[in-house]
Amino acid sequence: MTETPPDHLSNDPRSPFYDESVLERGIGIRFNGVERTNVEEYCISEGWVRLPVGKSLDRRGNPMTTKLRGVVEAWFLT
């Protein structure tokens, strides 16, 4: 495996950017200088993260999310 995390990653198995082997390894995300642990999806090159909005769920039982733009940094935890 490479030592750089993927540019775009999602933790939703239905997404084309889902990669179970990378998620098992663990990813750390820093968004606008603050380390975040609740990121659903991110893209480093486009500069955005998708975060859940409270505890609300959509009609399929997935968390409602919002897309925020800013500086995104990612690294492997292990």
mmCIF file as gemmi writes it, N, C-alpha and C atoms, coordinates in Angstrom:
data_model
loop_
_atom_site.group_PDB
_atom_site.id
_atom_site.type_symbol
_atom_site.label_atom_id
_atom_site.label_alt_id
_atom_site.label_comp_id
_atom_site.label_asym_id
_atom_site.label_entity_id
_atom_site.label_seq_id
_atom_site.pdbx_PDB_ins_code
_atom_site.Cartn_x
_atom_site.Cartn_y
_atom_site.Cartn_z
_atom_site.occupancy
_atom_site.B_iso_or_equiv
_atom_site.pdbx_formal_charge
_atom_site.auth_seq_id
_atom_site.auth_asym_id
_atom_site.pdbx_PDB_model_num
ATOM 1 N N . MET Axp A 1 ? 0.83 -1.192 0 1 0 ? 1 A 1
ATOM 2 C CA . MET Axp A 1 ? 0 0 0 1 0 ? 1 A 1
ATOM 3 C C . MET Axp A 1 ? 0.87 1.249 0 1 0 ? 1 A 1
ATOM 4 N N . THR Axp A 2 ? 0.32 2.305 -0.524 1 0 ? 2 A 1
ATOM 5 C CA . THR Axp A 2 ? 1.038 3.569 -0.519 1 0 ? 2 A 1
ATOM 6 C C . THR Axp A 2 ? 0.878 4.247 0.833 1 0 ? 2 A 1
ATOM 7 N N . GLU Axp A 3 ? 1.73 5.208 1.097 1 0 ? 3 A 1
ATOM 8 C CA . GLU Axp A 3 ? 1.667 5.937 2.355 1 0 ? 3 A 1
ATOM 9 C C . GLU Axp A 3 ? 0.822 7.197 2.261 1 0 ? 3 A 1
ATOM 10 N N . THR Axp A 4 ? 0.254 7.477 1.095 1 0 ? 4 A 1
ATOM 11 C CA . THR Axp A 4 ? -0.635 8.624 0.969 1 0 ? 4 A 1
ATOM 12 C C . THR Axp A 4 ? -2.069 8.124 0.845 1 0 ? 4 A 1
ATOM 13 N N . PRO Axp A 5 ? -2.99 8.701 1.603 1 0 ? 5 A 1
ATOM 14 C CA . PRO Axp A 5 ? -4.387 8.264 1.5 1 0 ? 5 A 1
ATOM 15 C C . PRO Axp A 5 ? -5.005 8.694 0.169 1 0 ? 5 A 1
ATOM 16 N N . PRO Axp A 6 ? -6.096 8.07 -0.227 1 0 ? 6 A 1
ATOM 17 C CA . PRO Axp A 6 ? -6.73 8.428 -1.496 1 0 ? 6 A 1
ATOM 18 C C . PRO Axp A 6 ? -7.254 9.862 -1.485 1 0 ? 6 A 1
ATOM 19 N N . ASP Axp A 7 ? -7.355 10.45 -2.671 1 0 ? 7 A 1
ATOM 20 C CA . ASP Axp A 7 ? -7.835 11.817 -2.804 1 0 ? 7 A 1
ATOM 21 C C . ASP Axp A 7 ? -9.313 11.935 -2.442 1 0 ? 7 A 1
ATOM 22 N N . HIS Axp A 8 ? -10.089 10.929 -2.749 1 0 ? 8 A 1
ATOM 23 C CA . HIS Axp A 8 ? -11.53 10.95 -2.499 1 0 ? 8 A 1
ATOM 24 C C . HIS Axp A 8 ? -11.901 9.62 -1.856 1 0 ? 8 A 1
ATOM 25 N N . LEU Axp A 9 ? -12.569 9.673 -0.692 1 0 ? 9 A 1
ATOM 26 C CA . LEU Axp A 9 ? -12.93 8.452 0.01 1 0 ? 9 A 1
ATOM 27 C C . LEU Axp A 9 ? -14.278 8.636 0.689 1 0 ? 9 A 1
ATOM 28 N N . SER Axp A 10 ? -15.086 7.58 0.68 1 0 ? 10 A 1
ATOM 29 C CA . SER Axp A 10 ? -16.399 7.586 1.322 1 0 ? 10 A 1
ATOM 30 C C . SER Axp A 10 ? -16.522 6.351 2.2 1 0 ? 10 A 1
ATOM 31 N N . ASN Axp A 11 ? -17.299 6.456 3.288 1 0 ? 11 A 1
ATOM 32 C CA . ASN Axp A 11 ? -17.529 5.277 4.118 1 0 ? 11 A 1
ATOM 33 C C . ASN Axp A 11 ? -18.89 4.633 3.826 1 0 ? 11 A 1
ATOM 34 N N . ASP Axp A 12 ? -19.548 5.044 2.737 1 0 ? 12 A 1
ATOM 35 C CA . ASP Axp A 12 ? -20.811 4.458 2.301 1 0 ? 12 A 1
ATOM 36 C C . ASP Axp A 12 ? -20.516 3.343 1.289 1 0 ? 12 A 1
ATOM 37 N N . PRO Axp A 13 ? -20.878 2.096 1.596 1 0 ? 13 A 1
ATOM 38 C CA . PRO Axp A 13 ? -20.578 0.979 0.686 1 0 ? 13 A 1
ATOM 39 C C . PRO Axp A 13 ? -21.198 1.12 -0.702 1 0 ? 13 A 1
ATOM 40 N N . ARG Axp A 14 ? -22.23 1.923 -0.876 1 0 ? 14 A 1
ATOM 41 C CA . ARG Axp A 14 ? -22.856 2.111 -2.186 1 0 ? 14 A 1
ATOM 42 C C . ARG Axp A 14 ? -22.111 3.11 -3.06 1 0 ? 14 A 1
ATOM 43 N N . SER Axp A 15 ? -21.166 3.828 -2.496 1 0 ? 15 A 1
ATOM 44 C CA . SER Axp A 15 ? -20.425 4.855 -3.229 1 0 ? 15 A 1
ATOM 45 C C . SER Axp A 15 ? -19.313 4.233 -4.077 1 0 ? 15 A 1
ATOM 46 N N . PRO Axp A 16 ? -19.019 4.812 -5.241 1 0 ? 16 A 1
ATOM 47 C CA . PRO Axp A 16 ? -17.888 4.312 -6.038 1 0 ? 16 A 1
ATOM 48 C C . PRO Axp A 16 ? -16.538 4.658 -5.402 1 0 ? 16 A 1
ATOM 49 N N . PHE Axp A 17 ? -16.53 5.521 -4.4 1 0 ? 17 A 1
ATOM 50 C CA . PHE Axp A 17 ? -15.287 5.918 -3.73 1 0 ? 17 A 1
ATOM 51 C C . PHE Axp A 17 ? -15.068 5.159 -2.424 1 0 ? 17 A 1
ATOM 52 N N . TYR Axp A 18 ? -15.826 4.12 -2.19 1 0 ? 18 A 1
ATOM 53 C CA . TYR Axp A 18 ? -15.701 3.283 -1 1 0 ? 18 A 1
ATOM 54 C C . TYR Axp A 18 ? -14.552 2.297 -1.188 1 0 ? 18 A 1
ATOM 55 N N . ASP Axp A 19 ? -13.675 2.198 -0.185 1 0 ? 19 A 1
ATOM 56 C CA . ASP Axp A 19 ? -12.568 1.241 -0.239 1 0 ? 19 A 1
ATOM 57 C C . ASP Axp A 19 ? -12.384 0.664 1.162 1 0 ? 19 A 1
ATOM 58 N N . GLU Axp A 20 ? -12.857 -0.556 1.355 1 0 ? 20 A 1
ATOM 59 C CA . GLU Axp A 20 ? -12.858 -1.174 2.673 1 0 ? 20 A 1
ATOM 60 C C . GLU Axp A 20 ? -11.451 -1.368 3.237 1 0 ? 20 A 1
ATOM 61 N N . SER Axp A 21 ? -10.487 -1.717 2.401 1 0 ? 21 A 1
ATOM 62 C CA . SER Axp A 21 ? -9.132 -1.954 2.897 1 0 ? 21 A 1
ATOM 63 C C . SER Axp A 21 ? -8.508 -0.672 3.444 1 0 ? 21 A 1
ATOM 64 N N . VAL Axp A 22 ? -8.786 0.465 2.824 1 0 ? 22 A 1
ATOM 65 C CA . VAL Axp A 22 ? -8.265 1.743 3.308 1 0 ? 22 A 1
ATOM 66 C C . VAL Axp A 22 ? -8.956 2.134 4.61 1 0 ? 22 A 1
ATOM 67 N N . LEU Axp A 23 ? -10.266 1.92 4.698 1 0 ? 23 A 1
ATOM 68 C CA . LEU Axp A 23 ? -11.005 2.263 5.906 1 0 ? 23 A 1
ATOM 69 C C . LEU Axp A 23 ? -10.588 1.395 7.089 1 0 ? 23 A 1
ATOM 70 N N . GLU Axp A 24 ? -10.259 0.132 6.844 1 0 ? 24 A 1
ATOM 71 C CA . GLU Axp A 24 ? -9.782 -0.744 7.922 1 0 ? 24 A 1
ATOM 72 C C . GLU Axp A 24 ? -8.453 -0.248 8.473 1 0 ? 24 A 1
ATOM 73 N N . ARG Axp A 25 ? -7.638 0.297 7.615 1 0 ? 25 A 1
ATOM 74 C CA . ARG Axp A 25 ? -6.336 0.823 8.047 1 0 ? 25 A 1
ATOM 75 C C . ARG Axp A 25 ? -6.505 2.056 8.924 1 0 ? 25 A 1
ATOM 76 N N . GLY Axp A 26 ? -7.521 2.845 8.679 1 0 ? 26 A 1
ATOM 77 C CA . GLY Axp A 26 ? -7.805 4.033 9.481 1 0 ? 26 A 1
ATOM 78 C C . GLY Axp A 26 ? -7.316 5.301 8.805 1 0 ? 26 A 1
ATOM 79 N N . ILE Axp A 27 ? -8.185 6.304 8.749 1 0 ? 27 A 1
ATOM 80 C CA . ILE Axp A 27 ? -7.862 7.586 8.125 1 0 ? 27 A 1
ATOM 81 C C . ILE Axp A 27 ? -8.115 8.688 9.142 1 0 ? 27 A 1
ATOM 82 N N . GLY Axp A 28 ? -7.177 9.599 9.267 1 0 ? 28 A 1
ATOM 83 C CA . GLY Axp A 28 ? -7.359 10.798 10.069 1 0 ? 28 A 1
ATOM 84 C C . GLY Axp A 28 ? -7.629 11.969 9.144 1 0 ? 28 A 1
ATOM 85 N N . ILE Axp A 29 ? -8.555 12.844 9.545 1 0 ? 29 A 1
ATOM 86 C CA . ILE Axp A 29 ? -8.934 13.991 8.719 1 0 ? 29 A 1
ATOM 87 C C . ILE Axp A 29 ? -8.796 15.267 9.537 1 0 ? 29 A 1
ATOM 88 N N . ARG Axp A 30 ? -8.142 16.252 8.965 1 0 ? 30 A 1
ATOM 89 C CA . ARG Axp A 30 ? -8.086 17.593 9.545 1 0 ? 30 A 1
ATOM 90 C C . ARG Axp A 30 ? -8.764 18.527 8.554 1 0 ? 30 A 1
ATOM 91 N N . PHE Axp A 31 ? -9.818 19.214 9.018 1 0 ? 31 A 1
ATOM 92 C CA . PHE Axp A 31 ? -10.58 20.126 8.163 1 0 ? 31 A 1
ATOM 93 C C . PHE Axp A 31 ? -10.471 21.535 8.745 1 0 ? 31 A 1
ATOM 94 N N . ASN Axp A 32 ? -9.901 22.445 7.957 1 0 ? 32 A 1
ATOM 95 C CA . ASN Axp A 32 ? -9.669 23.834 8.38 1 0 ? 32 A 1
ATOM 96 C C . ASN Axp A 32 ? -8.915 23.907 9.712 1 0 ? 32 A 1
ATOM 97 N N . GLY Axp A 33 ? -7.936 23.025 9.884 1 0 ? 33 A 1
ATOM 98 C CA . GLY Axp A 33 ? -7.091 23.044 11.064 1 0 ? 33 A 1
ATOM 99 C C . GLY Axp A 33 ? -7.65 22.324 12.278 1 0 ? 33 A 1
ATOM 100 N N . VAL Axp A 34 ? -8.842 21.727 12.181 1 0 ? 34 A 1
ATOM 101 C CA . VAL Axp A 34 ? -9.466 21.023 13.298 1 0 ? 34 A 1
ATOM 102 C C . VAL Axp A 34 ? -9.589 19.548 12.93 1 0 ? 34 A 1
ATOM 103 N N . GLU Axp A 35 ? -9.099 18.678 13.806 1 0 ? 35 A 1
ATOM 104 C CA . GLU Axp A 35 ? -9.184 17.247 13.553 1 0 ? 35 A 1
ATOM 105 C C . GLU Axp A 35 ? -10.625 16.788 13.731 1 0 ? 35 A 1
ATOM 106 N N . ARG Axp A 36 ? -11.168 16.104 12.723 1 0 ? 36 A 1
ATOM 107 C CA . ARG Axp A 36 ? -12.563 15.666 12.733 1 0 ? 36 A 1
ATOM 108 C C . ARG Axp A 36 ? -12.617 14.143 12.758 1 0 ? 36 A 1
ATOM 109 N N . THR Axp A 37 ? -13.562 13.603 13.52 1 0 ? 37 A 1
ATOM 110 C CA . THR Axp A 37 ? -13.737 12.155 13.596 1 0 ? 37 A 1
ATOM 111 C C . THR Axp A 37 ? -15.057 11.699 12.995 1 0 ? 37 A 1
ATOM 112 N N . ASN Axp A 38 ? -15.901 12.633 12.546 1 0 ? 38 A 1
ATOM 113 C CA . ASN Axp A 38 ? -17.228 12.266 12.053 1 0 ? 38 A 1
ATOM 114 C C . ASN Axp A 38 ? -17.403 12.528 10.563 1 0 ? 38 A 1
ATOM 115 N N . VAL Axp A 39 ? -16.341 12.438 9.791 1 0 ? 39 A 1
ATOM 116 C CA . VAL Axp A 39 ? -16.405 12.707 8.353 1 0 ? 39 A 1
ATOM 117 C C . VAL Axp A 39 ? -16.985 11.496 7.623 1 0 ? 39 A 1
ATOM 118 N N . GLU Axp A 40 ? -18.036 11.716 6.837 1 0 ? 40 A 1
ATOM 119 C CA . GLU Axp A 40 ? -18.667 10.65 6.048 1 0 ? 40 A 1
ATOM 120 C C . GLU Axp A 40 ? -17.945 10.457 4.718 1 0 ? 40 A 1
ATOM 121 N N . GLU Axp A 41 ? -17.478 11.544 4.113 1 0 ? 41 A 1
ATOM 122 C CA . GLU Axp A 41 ? -16.819 11.499 2.802 1 0 ? 41 A 1
ATOM 123 C C . GLU Axp A 41 ? -15.94 12.74 2.697 1 0 ? 41 A 1
ATOM 124 N N . TYR Axp A 42 ? -14.833 12.627 1.942 1 0 ? 42 A 1
ATOM 125 C CA . TYR Axp A 42 ? -13.973 13.791 1.743 1 0 ? 42 A 1
ATOM 126 C C . TYR Axp A 42 ? -13.35 13.766 0.357 1 0 ? 42 A 1
ATOM 127 N N . CYS Axp A 43 ? -12.914 14.937 -0.106 1 0 ? 43 A 1
ATOM 128 C CA . CYS Axp A 43 ? -12.155 15.063 -1.339 1 0 ? 43 A 1
ATOM 129 C C . CYS Axp A 43 ? -11.095 16.132 -1.114 1 0 ? 43 A 1
ATOM 130 N N . ILE Axp A 44 ? -9.839 15.746 -1.159 1 0 ? 44 A 1
ATOM 131 C CA . ILE Axp A 44 ? -8.742 16.667 -0.896 1 0 ? 44 A 1
ATOM 132 C C . ILE Axp A 44 ? -8.572 17.662 -2.035 1 0 ? 44 A 1
ATOM 133 N N . SER Axp A 45 ? -8.589 17.191 -3.285 1 0 ? 45 A 1
ATOM 134 C CA . SER Axp A 45 ? -8.327 18.071 -4.422 1 0 ? 45 A 1
ATOM 135 C C . SER Axp A 45 ? -9.413 19.133 -4.594 1 0 ? 45 A 1
ATOM 136 N N . GLU Axp A 46 ? -10.663 18.791 -4.318 1 0 ? 46 A 1
ATOM 137 C CA . GLU Axp A 46 ? -11.751 19.751 -4.453 1 0 ? 46 A 1
ATOM 138 C C . GLU Axp A 46 ? -11.969 20.549 -3.176 1 0 ? 46 A 1
ATOM 139 N N . GLY Axp A 47 ? -11.389 20.115 -2.057 1 0 ? 47 A 1
ATOM 140 C CA . GLY Axp A 47 ? -11.453 20.857 -0.808 1 0 ? 47 A 1
ATOM 141 C C . GLY Axp A 47 ? -12.815 20.834 -0.123 1 0 ? 47 A 1
ATOM 142 N N . TRP Axp A 48 ? -13.377 19.635 0.114 1 0 ? 48 A 1
ATOM 143 C CA . TRP Axp A 48 ? -14.641 19.544 0.825 1 0 ? 48 A 1
ATOM 144 C C . TRP Axp A 48 ? -14.719 18.273 1.651 1 0 ? 48 A 1
ATOM 145 N N . VAL Axp A 49 ? -15.57 18.326 2.667 1 0 ? 49 A 1
ATOM 146 C CA . VAL Axp A 49 ? -15.899 17.161 3.485 1 0 ? 49 A 1
ATOM 147 C C . VAL Axp A 49 ? -17.417 17.091 3.597 1 0 ? 49 A 1
ATOM 148 N N . ARG Axp A 50 ? -17.922 15.905 3.83 1 0 ? 50 A 1
ATOM 149 C CA . ARG Axp A 50 ? -19.353 15.718 4.061 1 0 ? 50 A 1
ATOM 150 C C . ARG Axp A 50 ? -19.506 15.225 5.497 1 0 ? 50 A 1
ATOM 151 N N . LEU Axp A 51 ? -20.256 16.009 6.312 1 0 ? 51 A 1
ATOM 152 C CA . LEU Axp A 51 ? -20.436 15.72 7.728 1 0 ? 51 A 1
ATOM 153 C C . LEU Axp A 51 ? -21.907 15.475 8.042 1 0 ? 51 A 1
ATOM 154 N N . PRO Axp A 52 ? -22.195 14.6 9.034 1 0 ? 52 A 1
ATOM 155 C CA . PRO Axp A 52 ? -23.59 14.382 9.424 1 0 ? 52 A 1
ATOM 156 C C . PRO Axp A 52 ? -24.157 15.62 10.12 1 0 ? 52 A 1
ATOM 157 N N . VAL Axp A 53 ? -25.469 15.813 9.959 1 0 ? 53 A 1
ATOM 158 C CA . VAL Axp A 53 ? -26.168 16.931 10.586 1 0 ? 53 A 1
ATOM 159 C C . VAL Axp A 53 ? -26.967 16.381 11.76 1 0 ? 53 A 1
ATOM 160 N N . GLY Axp A 54 ? -26.438 16.53 12.965 1 0 ? 54 A 1
ATOM 161 C CA . GLY Axp A 54 ? -27.138 16.036 14.146 1 0 ? 54 A 1
ATOM 162 C C . GLY Axp A 54 ? -27.368 14.541 14.09 1 0 ? 54 A 1
ATOM 163 N N . LYS Axp A 55 ? -28.525 14.133 14.612 1 0 ? 55 A 1
ATOM 164 C CA . LYS Axp A 55 ? -28.868 12.714 14.625 1 0 ? 55 A 1
ATOM 165 C C . LYS Axp A 55 ? -29.975 12.387 13.631 1 0 ? 55 A 1
ATOM 166 N N . SER Axp A 56 ? -30.298 13.33 12.758 1 0 ? 56 A 1
ATOM 167 C CA . SER Axp A 56 ? -31.392 13.119 11.814 1 0 ? 56 A 1
ATOM 168 C C . SER Axp A 56 ? -30.992 12.128 10.725 1 0 ? 56 A 1
ATOM 169 N N . LEU Axp A 57 ? -31.983 11.351 10.274 1 0 ? 57 A 1
ATOM 170 C CA . LEU Axp A 57 ? -31.771 10.332 9.246 1 0 ? 57 A 1
ATOM 171 C C . LEU Axp A 57 ? -32.683 10.608 8.065 1 0 ? 57 A 1
ATOM 172 N N . ASP Axp A 58 ? -32.242 10.176 6.886 1 0 ? 58 A 1
ATOM 173 C CA . ASP Axp A 58 ? -33.109 10.291 5.719 1 0 ? 58 A 1
ATOM 174 C C . ASP Axp A 58 ? -34.077 9.101 5.698 1 0 ? 58 A 1
ATOM 175 N N . ARG Axp A 59 ? -34.907 8.997 4.684 1 0 ? 59 A 1
ATOM 176 C CA . ARG Axp A 59 ? -35.928 7.953 4.656 1 0 ? 59 A 1
ATOM 177 C C . ARG Axp A 59 ? -35.363 6.555 4.48 1 0 ? 59 A 1
ATOM 178 N N . ARG Axp A 60 ? -34.101 6.438 4.101 1 0 ? 60 A 1
ATOM 179 C CA . ARG Axp A 60 ? -33.458 5.127 3.969 1 0 ? 60 A 1
ATOM 180 C C . ARG Axp A 60 ? -32.654 4.754 5.209 1 0 ? 60 A 1
ATOM 181 N N . GLY Axp A 61 ? -32.665 5.619 6.226 1 0 ? 61 A 1
ATOM 182 C CA . GLY Axp A 61 ? -31.958 5.345 7.469 1 0 ? 61 A 1
ATOM 183 C C . GLY Axp A 61 ? -30.515 5.801 7.485 1 0 ? 61 A 1
ATOM 184 N N . ASN Axp A 62 ? -30.08 6.522 6.449 1 0 ? 62 A 1
ATOM 185 C CA . ASN Axp A 62 ? -28.717 7.054 6.398 1 0 ? 62 A 1
ATOM 186 C C . ASN Axp A 62 ? -28.69 8.432 7.056 1 0 ? 62 A 1
ATOM 187 N N . PRO Axp A 63 ? -27.569 8.814 7.653 1 0 ? 63 A 1
ATOM 188 C CA . PRO Axp A 63 ? -27.51 10.137 8.285 1 0 ? 63 A 1
ATOM 189 C C . PRO Axp A 63 ? -27.625 11.259 7.25 1 0 ? 63 A 1
ATOM 190 N N . MET Axp A 64 ? -28.342 12.314 7.624 1 0 ? 64 A 1
ATOM 191 C CA . MET Axp A 64 ? -28.416 13.519 6.797 1 0 ? 64 A 1
ATOM 192 C C . MET Axp A 64 ? -27.044 14.185 6.87 1 0 ? 64 A 1
ATOM 193 N N . THR Axp A 65 ? -26.537 14.664 5.736 1 0 ? 65 A 1
ATOM 194 C CA . THR Axp A 65 ? -25.195 15.239 5.709 1 0 ? 65 A 1
ATOM 195 C C . THR Axp A 65 ? -25.206 16.625 5.086 1 0 ? 65 A 1
ATOM 196 N N . THR Axp A 66 ? -24.148 17.367 5.377 1 0 ? 66 A 1
ATOM 197 C CA . THR Axp A 66 ? -23.927 18.66 4.758 1 0 ? 66 A 1
ATOM 198 C C . THR Axp A 66 ? -22.504 18.684 4.217 1 0 ? 66 A 1
ATOM 199 N N . LYS Axp A 67 ? -22.323 19.4 3.123 1 0 ? 67 A 1
ATOM 200 C CA . LYS Axp A 67 ? -21.019 19.479 2.461 1 0 ? 67 A 1
ATOM 201 C C . LYS Axp A 67 ? -20.387 20.83 2.815 1 0 ? 67 A 1
ATOM 202 N N . LEU Axp A 68 ? -19.207 20.799 3.416 1 0 ? 68 A 1
ATOM 203 C CA . LEU Axp A 68 ? -18.493 22.01 3.8 1 0 ? 68 A 1
ATOM 204 C C . LEU Axp A 68 ? -17.212 22.123 2.998 1 0 ? 68 A 1
ATOM 205 N N . ARG Axp A 69 ? -16.888 23.334 2.58 1 0 ? 69 A 1
ATOM 206 C CA . ARG Axp A 69 ? -15.673 23.577 1.803 1 0 ? 69 A 1
ATOM 207 C C . ARG Axp A 69 ? -14.597 24.19 2.68 1 0 ? 69 A 1
ATOM 208 N N . GLY Axp A 70 ? -13.345 23.801 2.409 1 0 ? 70 A 1
ATOM 209 C CA . GLY Axp A 70 ? -12.212 24.326 3.146 1 0 ? 70 A 1
ATOM 210 C C . GLY Axp A 70 ? -10.963 23.516 2.848 1 0 ? 70 A 1
ATOM 211 N N . VAL Axp A 71 ? -9.982 23.649 3.718 1 0 ? 71 A 1
ATOM 212 C CA . VAL Axp A 71 ? -8.708 22.943 3.569 1 0 ? 71 A 1
ATOM 213 C C . VAL Axp A 71 ? -8.831 21.568 4.215 1 0 ? 71 A 1
ATOM 214 N N . VAL Axp A 72 ? -8.573 20.517 3.425 1 0 ? 72 A 1
ATOM 215 C CA . VAL Axp A 72 ? -8.703 19.139 3.893 1 0 ? 72 A 1
ATOM 216 C C . VAL Axp A 72 ? -7.334 18.48 3.88 1 0 ? 72 A 1
ATOM 217 N N . GLU Axp A 73 ? -6.953 17.863 5.009 1 0 ? 73 A 1
ATOM 218 C CA . GLU Axp A 73 ? -5.717 17.085 5.109 1 0 ? 73 A 1
ATOM 219 C C . GLU Axp A 73 ? -6.091 15.684 5.576 1 0 ? 73 A 1
ATOM 220 N N . ALA Axp A 74 ? -5.473 14.667 5.013 1 0 ? 74 A 1
ATOM 221 C CA . ALA Axp A 74 ? -5.759 13.285 5.384 1 0 ? 74 A 1
ATOM 222 C C . ALA Axp A 74 ? -4.453 12.539 5.613 1 0 ? 74 A 1
ATOM 223 N N . TRP Axp A 75 ? -4.491 11.555 6.543 1 0 ? 75 A 1
ATOM 224 C CA . TRP Axp A 75 ? -3.319 10.73 6.806 1 0 ? 75 A 1
ATOM 225 C C . TRP Axp A 75 ? -3.795 9.378 7.339 1 0 ? 75 A 1
ATOM 226 N N . PHE Axp A 76 ? -2.922 8.386 7.231 1 0 ? 76 A 1
ATOM 227 C CA . PHE Axp A 76 ? -3.229 7.058 7.764 1 0 ? 76 A 1
ATOM 228 C C . PHE Axp A 76 ? -2.948 7.043 9.255 1 0 ? 76 A 1
ATOM 229 N N . LEU Axp A 77 ? -3.833 6.414 10.028 1 0 ? 77 A 1
ATOM 230 C CA . LEU Axp A 77 ? -3.65 6.332 11.473 1 0 ? 77 A 1
ATOM 231 C C . LEU Axp A 77 ? -2.645 5.244 11.855 1 0 ? 77 A 1
ATOM 232 N N . THR Axp A 78 ? -2.57 4.176 11.066 1 0 ? 78 A 1
ATOM 233 C CA . THR Axp A 78 ? -1.627 3.103 11.403 1 0 ? 78 A 1
ATOM 234 C C . THR Axp A 78 ? -0.666 2.859 10.281 1 0 ? 78 A 1
